[in-house]
């Protein structure tokens, strides 16, 4: 097991896996259950699934798909999308997921973070913070798959969700997501140094050096990978894979 968690982050759209670029155009990746089987064989330590349309469509999670995923996967699982109450979260846990991820609903009802942390423990509650840079270079937090500017600074919002009981933060740079250009190190460092809970860096990984950089320079506690684990390479075809562990160990030393 790697000393830093490297977590494939997979996007659900309807009943398929897709991959987006800067939260926009998406490409079809494959069937969630089949992809899980491959990650089992690759002995991945943890998987994250995000339903990118549930909140925008104002619907609950697709529990049929979640059950299929949980039945196939041997590793710890986290899920985000369409979670608005304790009952929904409880059902997700009952399917076999260890953690839930909140993104949009806490802006309507921030107390949901505390309620869920009290009910299931902070270690089970992740808050996803999606961030985009303005033309003037300032950072703003977005929700609903990057469509709504909440006019909150990511550091300010990170401090609040941590105070309310979140156990981890999944920090995504919308500008970098799917680009293979590397993580936003400045953003990650600013957020990671402002809170005492783990920050999972997401958005932009293109090689193992990028992973080492966001851990060492960005102070990320864990790293989420999207394009790197579902494509052969930039502008190449679909290939579910995982970085070489020896290479990862070398860049994380």
Secondary structure as GFF3:
##gff-version 3
##sequence-region A 1 253
A	DSSP	beta_strand	5	13	.	.	.	ID=ss1
A	DSSP	beta_strand	16	20	.	.	.	ID=ss2
A	DSSP	beta_strand	26	31	.	.	.	ID=ss3
A	DSSP	alpha_helix	32	41	.	.	.	ID=ss4
A	DSSP	beta_strand	46	51	.	.	.	ID=ss5
A	DSSP	alpha_helix	63	72	.	.	.	ID=ss6
A	DSSP	beta_strand	76	80	.	.	.	ID=ss7
A	DSSP	alpha_helix	86	95	.	.	.	ID=ss8
A	DSSP	beta_strand	99	102	.	.	.	ID=ss9
A	DSSP	three_ten_helix	105	107	.	.	.	ID=ss10
A	DSSP	alpha_helix	111	120	.	.	.	ID=ss11
A	DSSP	three_ten_helix	122	124	.	.	.	ID=ss12
A	DSSP	beta_strand	125	133	.	.	.	ID=ss13
A	DSSP	beta_strand	139	143	.	.	.	ID=ss14
A	DSSP	beta_strand	148	149	.	.	.	ID=ss15
A	DSSP	alpha_helix	154	164	.	.	.	ID=ss16
A	DSSP	beta_strand	168	173	.	.	.	ID=ss17
A	DSSP	alpha_helix	185	192	.	.	.	ID=ss18
A	DSSP	beta_strand	198	202	.	.	.	ID=ss19
A	DSSP	alpha_helix	208	216	.	.	.	ID=ss20
A	DSSP	beta_strand	222	225	.	.	.	ID=ss21
A	DSSP	alpha_helix	227	230	.	.	.	ID=ss22
A	DSSP	alpha_helix	245	252	.	.	.	ID=ss23
###
